[in-house]
Amino acid sequence: MSTINKKFKVKASITEMRHFIDTKLLPNPALGTLIDNAKWTGNTLFIQSKLGKGTIELFENLVEVNIDLNFLGNMARNTIEATLDKEFKQLNP
């Protein structure tokens, strides 16, 4: 099993980040296979899929992504990480 642990410093409020994740990140086709079920609890998004499970936690000017990938998820790891990097970079105009 493999893990994606990433931190993104952003120039956005928690409300802006949450809206961005709901409208831009979750519908992204490259992440569609990663996300079967996503549920917010406070400022933490819990994600489950056939590739793994994890969380996206929002803090003031910071996003922390922690995803445990199974064997299939590990094969898609580079695509998932590249997509996360690209998407969260948009929060730093």
Secondary structure, DSSP 8 states (H G I E B T S, - for coil): -EEEEEEEE-SS-HHHHHHHIIIIITT-TTTTTT-SEEEEETTEEEEE-SSEEEEEEEETTEEEEEEEE-HHHHHTHHHHHHHHHHHHHTT--
